Amino acid sequence: MNTPQGHLHELAEMDLYLKEGAWLIHTAEECLKQLDEAGACQGQRLRSAQILKVMRCILLLLQEQRAGLANTVAATPLTSSVPMAGRWWPLRGPRRAFQPKIL
């Protein structure tokens, strides 16, 4: 979407993604703590830590994309979609009376 309103909708959607991503990372951190407390093997803990690291990287990329989109919205000038009244000036002239054609 190229309109400022479209970008605002994208920003709102991106905010929801960031909120959900933060919640997923928090949940993954809790699961990693539970694995440590349960005495999981080193392979399971390593794999969980790698997955958590990738999730954080993806969240960081989403945050950067949102910041770029916010800059785009700030730089986009707001234009009126309603035509200005002055554009219809040829139609405002005095009307001539009806004159029938003479055959």
Secondary structure, 3 states (H helix, E strand, C coil): CCCHHHHHHHHHHHHHHHHHHHHHHHHHHHHHHHHHHHCCCHHHHHHHHHHHHHHHHHHHHHHHHHHHHHHHHHHCCCCCCCCCHHHHHHHHCCCCCCCCCCC
